[in-house]
Amino acid sequence: MRPVRYEIDRRICRRCGSCQRVCSRGAVLETADRRLVIDRKLCDGCGACRDACKLRAIVKRKGLFS
């Protein structure tokens, strides 16, 4: 379990792909309906995707997650 996770707010995201390009782990994936999501299994929590997002569509969630 990780105490931090990142999520993409679909209401704000415009699918520019900047988060996807900077993710060294390949954790930002495009779904079949063309939305971007962060795969929690691949994400190491570095925050590069959040820093790359000009719209601030990526939010940091704290707590214990499974």
C-alpha distances in whole Angstrom, upper triangle without the diagonal:
4,7,9,10,14,16,19,22,24,27,27,26,30,28,30,27,27,23,23,26,24,21,21,18,20,17,19,21,24,24,27,28,28,25,23,19,16,14,10,10,13,12,12,12,15,17,20,20,20,23,25,25,29,28,25,24,20,18,15,13,11,9,6,6,5
4,6,7,11,14,17,20,22,25,25,24,27,26,27,25,24,20,21,23,21,18,18,16,18,15,17,20,23,23,27,28,27,24,21,17,14,13,9,10,12,10,9,9,12,14,17,17,17,20,22,22,25,25,22,21,17,15,12,10,9,8,6,6,8
4,7,11,13,17,19,22,24,24,24,27,26,28,26,25,21,22,25,22,19,20,19,20,17,19,22,24,25,29,29,28,25,22,19,16,15,12,13,15,12,11,9,13,13,17,17,17,19,22,22,25,24,21,20,16,14,10,8,6,5,5,7,10
4,7,10,14,16,19,21,21,20,24,23,24,22,21,17,19,21,19,16,18,16,18,15,16,19,22,22,26,26,25,22,19,16,13,13,10,12,13,10,10,7,10,10,14,14,13,15,18,18,21,20,17,16,13,10,7,6,5,6,8,8,11
4,7,10,13,16,18,18,17,20,19,21,19,18,15,16,19,17,14,16,14,15,12,13,15,18,19,22,22,21,18,15,12,9,10,7,10,11,8,9,6,10,9,12,12,11,14,16,16,19,18,15,14,10,8,6,5,7,8,9,8,11
4,7,10,13,15,14,13,17,16,17,16,15,11,13,16,14,12,15,14,14,10,10,13,15,17,20,20,19,15,12,9,7,9,8,12,12,8,10,7,10,8,10,9,8,11,13,12,15,15,12,10,6,6,5,6,9,11,13,11,14
4,6,9,12,12,11,14,14,16,14,15,11,13,16,15,14,17,15,15,11,10,12,13,14,18,17,16,12,10,7,6,9,9,13,13,11,13,11,13,11,13,10,9,13,14,12,15,13,11,8,6,5,7,7,11,13,14,13,15
4,6,9,8,7,10,10,12,12,12,10,11,15,15,14,17,16,15,12,9,11,12,13,16,15,13,9,7,6,7,11,12,15,15,13,15,13,15,12,13,10,9,12,12,10,13,11,9,6,4,6,9,11,14,17,18,16,18
4,5,6,6,10,11,13,14,15,13,14,18,18,17,21,20,18,16,13,14,14,14,17,15,14,10,9,9,11,14,15,19,19,16,19,17,18,15,16,13,11,14,14,11,13,10,9,5,6,7,10,12,15,18,20,18,20
4,5,5,8,9,12,13,15,13,15,18,19,18,22,21,19,16,13,13,12,12,15,12,11,8,8,9,12,15,16,20,20,18,21,19,21,18,18,15,14,17,16,13,14,11,11,7,9,11,14,15,19,21,22,20,22
4,6,8,11,14,15,17,16,18,20,21,21,25,25,22,20,17,17,16,16,18,15,14,11,12,13,15,18,20,23,23,21,24,22,23,20,20,17,15,18,17,14,14,11,11,8,11,12,16,17,20,23,25,23,25
4,6,9,11,13,14,13,16,18,19,19,23,23,21,19,16,17,16,17,19,16,14,12,11,13,15,19,20,23,23,21,23,21,21,18,18,14,13,15,14,10,11,7,8,5,9,11,14,16,20,23,25,23,26
4,6,8,10,11,10,12,15,16,16,20,20,18,16,13,13,12,14,16,14,11,9,8,10,13,16,18,21,20,18,21,19,19,16,16,12,12,14,12,9,10,7,8,5,8,11,15,17,20,23,25,23,25
4,6,8,10,11,12,14,16,17,21,21,19,18,14,14,12,14,16,13,11,9,9,12,15,18,21,24,22,21,23,22,22,19,18,14,14,16,13,10,10,8,11,9,11,15,18,20,24,27,29,27,28
4,5,8,9,9,12,14,14,18,18,16,15,11,11,9,11,13,12,8,7,7,10,13,16,19,21,20,18,21,20,20,18,16,12,13,15,12,10,11,10,12,10,12,15,18,20,24,27,28,26,27
4,6,8,9,10,12,14,17,18,16,16,12,13,11,14,16,15,11,11,10,13,15,18,20,23,21,19,22,21,20,17,15,12,13,14,11,9,10,10,12,11,13,16,19,22,26,28,30,28,29
4,5,5,6,9,10,13,15,12,12,9,10,9,13,15,15,11,10,8,11,12,15,18,20,17,16,19,18,17,15,13,10,12,13,9,9,11,12,13,12,12,16,18,21,24,27,28,26,27
4,5,5,7,9,12,14,12,13,10,12,12,16,19,18,15,13,11,13,13,16,18,20,17,16,18,17,15,13,10,8,10,10,6,6,9,10,11,11,11,15,17,20,23,26,28,26,27
4,5,5,6,10,11,10,10,7,10,11,15,18,18,14,12,9,10,10,13,15,17,14,12,14,13,12,10,7,4,7,8,6,6,9,11,10,10,9,12,14,17,20,23,24,22,23
4,6,6,9,10,7,8,5,7,9,12,16,16,13,12,8,9,9,11,14,15,13,12,14,14,13,12,10,7,10,12,9,10,13,14,14,13,12,15,16,19,22,24,25,23,23
4,6,8,10,8,10,9,10,12,16,19,19,16,15,12,13,13,15,17,18,15,14,15,16,14,13,10,8,12,12,9,11,13,15,16,15,14,17,19,22,24,27,28,26,26
4,6,9,9,10,9,12,14,18,21,22,18,17,14,14,13,15,16,17,14,12,13,13,11,10,6,6,10,9,7,10,13,15,15,15,13,16,17,20,22,25,26,24,25
4,5,5,7,7,10,13,16,20,21,18,16,12,12,10,11,13,13,10,9,10,10,9,9,6,6,10,11,9,11,15,17,16,15,13,15,15,18,20,22,23,21,22
4,6,8,10,12,15,19,22,23,21,19,16,15,12,13,14,14,10,9,10,11,10,11,9,9,13,13,12,15,18,20,19,19,16,18,18,20,22,24,24,22,23
4,5,8,11,14,17,20,22,20,18,15,13,11,10,11,10,6,7,8,10,10,11,10,11,14,15,15,17,20,22,20,19,16,18,17,19,21,22,22,20,20
4,6,7,11,13,17,18,16,15,12,11,9,9,11,11,7,8,10,12,12,13,12,10,14,16,14,16,19,20,19,18,16,18,18,20,22,23,23,20,20
4,6,10,12,16,17,15,13,10,8,5,5,7,8,5,5,8,10,11,11,11,9,12,15,14,15,18,19,18,16,13,15,15,16,18,20,19,17,17
4,7,10,13,14,12,10,6,6,5,6,9,11,9,8,11,12,13,12,11,8,11,14,12,12,16,16,15,13,11,13,14,16,19,21,21,18,19
4,6,10,11,9,8,6,5,6,7,11,12,10,11,14,15,16,15,15,12,14,17,15,15,18,18,18,15,13,16,17,19,21,23,23,20,20
4,7,8,6,5,5,6,9,10,14,15,14,14,18,18,19,18,17,14,16,19,17,16,18,18,18,15,15,17,19,21,24,25,25,22,22
4,5,5,5,6,7,10,11,14,16,15,16,20,20,22,21,20,17,19,22,20,18,21,20,20,17,16,19,21,21,24,26,25,22,21
4,5,7,10,11,14,14,18,19,18,20,24,24,26,24,24,21,22,25,23,22,24,23,23,20,20,22,24,25,28,29,28,25,24
4,6,9,11,15,16,19,21,20,21,25,25,26,25,24,20,22,25,23,20,22,21,21,18,19,21,23,24,27,29,29,25,25
4,7,10,13,15,18,20,19,19,23,23,24,22,21,18,19,22,19,17,19,18,19,16,16,19,22,23,27,28,29,26,26
4,6,10,12,16,18,17,17,21,20,21,19,19,15,16,19,17,15,17,15,16,12,13,16,18,19,23,25,25,22,23
4,7,10,13,15,14,14,17,17,18,16,15,11,13,16,14,12,15,14,14,11,10,13,16,17,20,22,23,20,21
4,6,9,12,11,11,14,14,16,14,14,11,12,16,15,13,16,15,14,11,10,12,13,14,17,19,19,17,17
4,6,9,8,7,11,10,12,11,12,9,11,14,14,13,17,16,15,12,9,11,12,12,15,17,17,14,15
4,5,6,6,10,11,13,13,14,12,14,17,17,17,20,20,18,16,13,14,14,14,16,17,16,13,13
4,5,5,8,9,12,13,14,13,14,17,18,18,22,21,19,17,13,13,12,12,13,14,13,10,10
4,6,8,10,13,15,16,15,17,20,20,21,24,24,22,20,17,17,16,15,16,16,14,12,10
4,6,9,11,13,14,13,15,18,18,19,23,23,21,19,16,17,16,16,17,18,17,14,14
4,6,8,9,10,10,12,14,15,16,20,20,18,17,13,14,12,13,14,16,15,13,13
4,6,8,10,11,13,14,16,17,21,22,19,18,15,15,13,14,14,15,15,14,14
4,6,8,9,10,12,14,15,18,19,16,16,12,12,9,11,11,13,14,13,15
4,6,8,9,10,12,14,17,18,16,16,13,13,11,13,14,16,17,17,18
4,5,5,6,9,10,13,15,12,12,9,10,8,11,13,16,17,17,19
4,5,5,6,9,12,14,12,13,10,12,12,15,17,20,21,20,22
4,5,5,6,10,11,10,10,7,10,11,14,16,19,21,20,21
4,5,5,9,9,7,8,5,7,8,12,14,18,20,19,21
4,6,8,10,8,10,9,10,11,15,17,21,23,22,25
4,6,9,9,10,9,12,14,17,20,23,25,24,26
4,5,5,7,7,10,13,16,19,23,25,23,26
4,6,8,10,12,15,18,22,25,27,27,29
4,5,8,11,14,17,21,24,26,25,28
4,5,7,10,14,17,20,23,22,25
4,6,10,13,16,19,22,20,23
4,7,10,13,16,18,17,20
4,6,10,13,16,15,18
4,7,10,13,13,16
4,7,9,10,13
4,7,9,12
4,6,10
4,7
4
